[in-house]
């Protein structure tokens, strides 16, 4: 095990909180993490701690500036694009899918709205439940290309799980459909729109949408999956299987800068940011630390009482979390490289992740 750190955002009196964070991050490794990097920031002061190894078989620590798969945090970027389109008068959030792409959801498109997709209240079956299976299936298909329309078609062929707008059910298919709607509205891919509207203006040089590229360019820690009782390196994969629901790569520094810009009004005007924060009832959302779900953005309650807004994500080999106070002054970013059976993510390991996130939140007080 190796631990590294950089300058802290809290004074010497709060140093025990940094010790507690390091201990909580270190504790993730015996629970099933290959490594981790946590970044906490108060205003311009930053503290980064890492634990574990960059790669099994090496003694190199997890790089504090490493890139990683941000998985479902991609949805926050997609939501920003959609809300910018709303501000430009190009999109009505309450428009039906059929009014934009008539053939995308042939049986349900006249009942499902853009807002339903963004807040996971569409009732669409999550194609990942039947299509993205771990273990041997991942090893066999990890380099395959998947077309977004084909992924949506898996869900579109099934009945809705519930009447749109009546409850919440997290479905990656929602955001894959939204990626296709962006293309229909703008004539350009969601990846092009994210690059031009977010990545380039903010100078996020460590952030990318790799498309079919299975590699992670630049410094990074490698992720693993327990398959047949062995640690299998799953770092390389064609992320088209996640596409607009989870394909992106980034760094903790870039995600921190993204949160500063989002909370500071650089990406969305007040009306659009208010829409982003309008949530479904908290009791609808059975996610750890959750207190409802907005438009690709969610309120999160920590054990110390600090209220954050952000998102979490998971993809083979990687788990990620972002959160910030609404004034943007206090922020935490976490990337965990995994070495677990996907079926074991809940329970003890999840409890350890939540404990580390709560320790990070303590450093922000």
Beta strands, then each sheet from edge to edge (+ up, - down):
strand 1: 4-5
strand 2: 33-42
strand 3: 45-52
strand 4: 68-69
strand 5: 224-227
strand 6: 230-233
strand 7: 249-250
strand 8: 298-301
strand 9: 307-315
strand 10: 318-324
strand 11: 330-340
sheet 1: 1+ 3- 2+ 11- 5- 6+
sheet 2: 1+ 3- 2+ 11- 10+ 9- 8+
sheet 3: 4+ 7-
end
